[in-house]
Amino acid sequence: MTKWFIAALFVFITIGWASTARIEAAPACAPTPGIAAAEDVAFGDCLFHSRTAFGQDPTGPFASCASCHYGENFRDRASHFNILKNSKGKTAQVLRNTPTLFNTADTAPYAWDGRNATIQAQSQEAIVNPLEMGGTGATTEQLDALAAFVKTIQPPESAYDRYINGDPTALTEDALKGLDLFLGKATCSTCHTPPLFTNNKIRKNQNNVTFSGKTDLGAGFVGTGPNLYFNVPQLRGLILTGPYMHNGALGTLGQVVRFYNQSLSPGLTPEEIGQLVEFLRSL
């Protein structure tokens, strides 16, 4: 074994040990004295970013909530495989897109198939899932604090925000035409109802579902609805939440609009597709 290899190995081990030590040395998350867990945003913020609070492997790729959610520039991690288990004891491995946490307080049910009614239930599931955080579980107090923090996550102010708050110049001409299409010809608002642009329901992902593959039955597998039905996502901050669809199959808003123009057949022209995309980018 050469001297340079031994030296390199020593450096690698030292850096790895130091990195692990820094993770283990991170301060433990503690409740804020005098504040109920359901209101303890600071405690929840710490738990959200902690890689050790729930007995998880701190070196894992999804060790903390923040490993997937609400990262740099408000963006979330893309799709990854997950294991689901239904009430009949059957399991399925599915590819699921990391959902945004924007406006979570008002967008129940949770998960792409709507299987969880509360933020706490959704959080606990992710914490113990071996393909996600892989922890041993969270206490009721920890889950309530996590929910308190998650409820504070909001998208940055958008052009649409400024428009509805009284600035008539906030939206471009094309975006205004796109808004008219969204509420009318394109039929988007049938499911994506303002102000958060969701109806909080489980709905069919339309006719052209070949990109879904043959293994993800959505709500049909977990019993929250028929096969190939999925949770209608909220659209605020949409430009920050790509890729799109339950499995992240569509990378751009243009692809999403063209997909629904084909499956719903509203007959949008190429110019109208561009206008609708311009509006979606303003949200």
C-alpha positions as CSV (number, residue, x, y, z in Angstrom):
1,M,0.0,0.0,0.0
2,T,1.6,3.2,-1.1
3,K,2.2,6.2,1.1
4,W,-0.1,8.5,-0.9
5,F,-2.9,6.0,-0.7
6,I,-2.5,5.7,3.1
7,A,-2.5,9.5,3.4
8,A,-5.6,9.8,1.2
9,L,-7.4,7.2,3.2
10,F,-6.5,8.9,6.4
11,V,-7.9,12.2,5.1
12,F,-11.1,10.6,3.9
13,I,-11.7,8.9,7.3
14,T,-10.9,12.0,9.2
15,I,-13.2,14.2,7.1
16,G,-16.0,11.5,7.3
17,W,-15.6,11.3,11.1
18,A,-15.6,15.1,11.5
19,S,-18.7,15.4,9.3
20,T,-20.5,12.7,11.4
21,A,-19.3,14.4,14.6
22,R,-20.7,17.7,13.5
23,I,-24.1,16.1,12.8
24,E,-24.1,14.3,16.1
25,A,-23.0,17.5,17.9
26,A,-25.9,19.5,16.5
27,P,-28.0,20.8,19.4
28,A,-31.0,18.8,20.3
29,C,-34.4,20.3,19.5
30,A,-36.3,21.4,22.7
31,P,-39.8,22.8,23.2
32,T,-40.0,26.5,23.9
33,P,-40.9,27.0,27.6
34,G,-44.5,28.3,28.1
35,I,-45.7,27.6,24.5
36,A,-48.0,24.8,23.6
37,A,-46.6,22.4,21.1
38,A,-49.4,23.2,18.6
39,E,-48.1,26.8,18.6
40,D,-44.4,26.2,19.0
41,V,-43.1,27.2,15.6
42,A,-39.4,27.5,16.7
43,F,-39.5,23.9,18.1
44,G,-41.1,22.7,14.8
45,D,-38.5,24.6,12.7
46,C,-35.7,22.9,14.6
47,L,-37.4,19.4,14.1
48,F,-38.0,20.1,10.5
49,H,-34.3,20.6,9.8
50,S,-33.0,18.0,12.3
51,R,-31.3,14.9,11.0
52,T,-31.4,13.1,14.4
53,A,-34.5,14.0,16.3
54,F,-36.6,11.0,15.2
55,G,-34.0,8.2,15.4
56,Q,-33.1,8.5,11.8
57,D,-29.7,7.8,10.2
58,P,-28.2,11.3,10.0
59,T,-26.2,10.4,6.9
60,G,-29.2,9.2,4.9
61,P,-30.2,11.1,1.8
62,F,-33.6,12.0,3.2
63,A,-32.6,12.3,6.9
64,S,-34.6,15.5,7.6
65,C,-37.9,17.0,6.4
66,A,-35.7,19.7,4.8
67,S,-33.9,17.1,2.8
68,C,-36.8,17.1,0.4
69,H,-39.0,20.0,1.3
70,Y,-38.7,23.8,1.2
71,G,-35.1,23.9,0.1
72,E,-33.0,26.6,-1.5
73,N,-35.1,29.3,-3.2
74,F,-38.2,27.7,-1.8
75,R,-37.8,24.7,-4.1
76,D,-38.5,21.0,-3.2
77,R,-36.6,17.9,-4.2
78,A,-37.9,16.1,-7.3
79,S,-39.5,12.6,-7.4
80,H,-38.4,9.5,-5.5
81,F,-39.7,6.0,-5.0
82,N,-42.0,5.3,-2.1
83,I,-43.6,2.2,-0.5
84,L,-47.3,2.3,0.2
85,K,-49.4,-0.2,2.2
86,N,-53.2,-0.3,2.1
87,S,-55.8,-1.6,4.6
88,K,-55.7,-5.0,2.9
89,G,-52.1,-5.5,3.7
90,K,-50.9,-5.1,0.1
91,T,-47.8,-3.0,-0.7
92,A,-46.9,-1.1,-3.8
93,Q,-43.7,0.8,-4.8
94,V,-44.6,4.0,-6.6
95,L,-42.8,7.0,-7.9
96,R,-44.1,10.2,-6.3
97,N,-43.2,13.8,-6.7
98,T,-42.3,15.8,-3.6
99,P,-45.3,17.9,-2.9
100,T,-45.0,21.6,-2.1
101,L,-45.7,22.7,1.5
102,F,-47.1,26.1,0.5
103,N,-50.4,26.8,2.1
104,T,-50.5,23.4,3.8
105,A,-52.8,24.6,6.6
106,D,-55.6,25.0,4.0
107,T,-54.9,22.1,1.6
108,A,-55.9,18.9,3.3
109,P,-56.1,16.0,2.6
110,Y,-52.4,15.2,2.2
111,A,-50.2,13.0,-0.1
112,W,-50.9,12.6,-3.8
113,D,-53.6,10.0,-3.1
114,G,-55.2,11.9,-0.1
115,R,-54.5,9.2,2.4
116,N,-53.7,11.4,5.3
117,A,-56.2,13.8,6.9
118,T,-53.7,15.8,9.0
119,I,-50.2,17.2,8.8
120,Q,-49.3,15.2,11.8
121,A,-50.3,11.9,10.2
122,Q,-48.5,12.8,7.0
123,S,-45.3,13.7,8.9
124,Q,-45.3,10.6,11.0
125,E,-45.6,8.4,7.9
126,A,-42.6,10.1,6.2
127,I,-40.6,9.9,9.4
128,V,-40.9,6.1,9.8
129,N,-41.0,5.2,6.1
130,P,-37.8,3.3,5.3
131,L,-37.6,4.9,1.8
132,E,-37.9,8.4,3.3
133,M,-36.5,9.4,6.7
134,G,-36.3,5.9,8.1
135,G,-36.7,7.0,11.7
136,T,-38.3,5.3,14.7
137,G,-41.2,7.8,15.1
138,A,-42.2,11.2,16.6
139,T,-44.0,12.0,19.7
140,T,-47.4,13.8,19.7
141,E,-45.7,16.9,20.9
142,Q,-43.1,16.8,18.1
143,L,-45.8,16.2,15.5
144,D,-47.8,19.1,16.7
145,A,-44.8,21.4,16.6
146,L,-43.9,20.3,13.2
147,A,-47.4,21.1,12.0
148,A,-47.1,24.5,13.6
149,F,-44.0,25.3,11.6
150,V,-45.2,23.8,8.3
151,K,-48.3,25.9,8.5
152,T,-46.1,29.0,8.3
153,I,-44.6,28.1,5.0
154,Q,-45.9,30.4,2.3
155,P,-44.8,31.2,-1.2
156,P,-43.1,34.6,-1.9
157,E,-45.3,37.4,-3.1
158,S,-46.2,36.9,-6.7
159,A,-47.5,39.1,-9.6
160,Y,-50.9,37.6,-9.0
161,D,-50.8,38.6,-5.4
162,R,-50.1,42.2,-6.4
163,Y,-52.9,42.1,-9.0
164,I,-55.6,40.9,-6.6
165,N,-54.4,43.4,-4.0
166,G,-55.2,46.3,-6.3
167,D,-52.2,46.7,-8.7
168,P,-53.8,46.5,-12.2
169,T,-50.4,46.6,-13.9
170,A,-49.0,43.5,-12.0
171,L,-50.1,41.0,-14.7
172,T,-48.9,41.2,-18.3
173,E,-51.5,41.4,-21.1
174,D,-50.8,37.7,-21.9
175,A,-51.2,36.7,-18.3
176,L,-54.6,38.5,-18.1
177,K,-55.7,36.6,-21.2
178,G,-54.4,33.5,-19.5
179,L,-56.5,34.2,-16.4
180,D,-59.6,34.5,-18.6
181,L,-58.7,31.2,-20.2
182,F,-58.1,29.6,-16.8
183,L,-61.5,30.6,-15.6
184,G,-63.3,29.9,-18.9
185,K,-62.4,28.0,-22.0
186,A,-59.5,25.9,-20.5
187,T,-61.8,24.8,-17.6
188,C,-58.8,24.7,-15.2
189,S,-60.9,26.3,-12.4
190,T,-63.3,23.4,-12.3
191,C,-60.7,21.7,-10.0
192,H,-58.2,24.5,-9.3
193,T,-60.5,27.0,-7.6
194,P,-59.2,30.4,-6.4
195,P,-57.8,31.7,-4.1
196,L,-55.4,28.7,-3.6
197,F,-56.4,27.1,-6.9
198,T,-57.5,23.8,-5.5
199,N,-60.8,22.3,-4.6
200,N,-59.1,20.0,-2.0
201,K,-60.6,16.9,-3.6
202,I,-59.5,13.7,-5.2
203,R,-60.1,13.7,-8.9
204,K,-59.3,11.6,-12.0
205,N,-56.0,12.5,-13.7
206,Q,-57.9,12.6,-17.0
207,N,-57.7,10.3,-20.0
208,N,-54.1,10.2,-21.1
209,V,-52.4,8.6,-18.1
210,T,-49.8,6.5,-19.9
211,F,-47.0,8.5,-18.2
212,S,-48.3,7.2,-14.9
213,G,-47.1,3.7,-15.6
214,K,-49.1,0.6,-14.6
215,T,-48.2,0.4,-10.9
216,D,-49.5,3.6,-9.4
217,L,-53.3,3.4,-9.0
218,G,-53.3,6.5,-6.8
219,A,-56.4,6.8,-4.6
220,G,-57.6,3.4,-5.8
221,F,-54.8,1.6,-4.0
222,V,-55.3,3.3,-0.6
223,G,-59.1,3.4,-0.7
224,T,-59.6,7.2,-0.9
225,G,-61.2,7.1,-4.4
226,P,-61.2,5.2,-7.7
227,N,-58.1,4.0,-9.6
228,L,-56.1,6.8,-11.2
229,Y,-57.6,9.5,-9.1
230,F,-55.2,11.9,-7.4
231,N,-55.2,14.8,-5.0
232,V,-55.8,18.2,-6.7
233,P,-52.7,20.3,-5.8
234,Q,-52.8,24.0,-4.9
235,L,-51.1,26.2,-7.6
236,R,-49.8,29.2,-5.7
237,G,-46.0,29.6,-6.2
238,L,-46.4,27.2,-9.1
239,I,-43.2,28.3,-10.9
240,L,-41.2,27.2,-7.9
241,T,-42.8,23.7,-7.5
242,G,-41.7,21.8,-10.6
243,P,-41.5,19.1,-11.8
244,Y,-45.3,18.6,-12.1
245,M,-47.9,15.8,-11.7
246,H,-48.0,13.2,-9.0
247,N,-44.8,11.5,-10.3
248,G,-43.0,14.5,-11.6
249,A,-43.4,13.3,-15.2
250,L,-43.8,16.7,-16.7
251,G,-40.9,19.1,-16.3
252,T,-42.4,22.4,-17.5
253,L,-45.7,24.3,-17.3
254,G,-45.9,24.2,-21.1
255,Q,-45.9,20.4,-21.0
256,V,-48.6,20.4,-18.3
257,V,-50.9,22.7,-20.3
258,R,-50.4,20.7,-23.5
259,F,-51.1,17.5,-21.6
260,Y,-54.5,18.8,-20.4
261,N,-55.2,20.4,-23.7
262,Q,-55.0,16.9,-25.2
263,S,-56.8,15.1,-22.4
264,L,-59.6,17.6,-21.6
265,S,-59.8,18.8,-25.2
266,P,-60.7,22.5,-24.6
267,G,-59.2,23.3,-28.0
268,L,-56.5,25.8,-27.0
269,T,-54.5,27.3,-29.8
270,P,-50.7,27.5,-29.5
271,E,-51.1,31.2,-28.7
272,E,-53.6,30.5,-26.0
273,I,-51.4,27.8,-24.5
274,G,-48.6,30.4,-24.2
275,Q,-51.0,32.9,-22.5
276,L,-52.2,30.3,-20.0
277,V,-48.6,29.4,-19.2
278,E,-47.9,33.1,-18.6
279,F,-50.7,33.3,-16.1
280,L,-49.6,30.1,-14.3
281,R,-46.2,31.6,-13.9
282,S,-47.7,34.6,-12.2
283,L,-49.2,32.6,-9.4
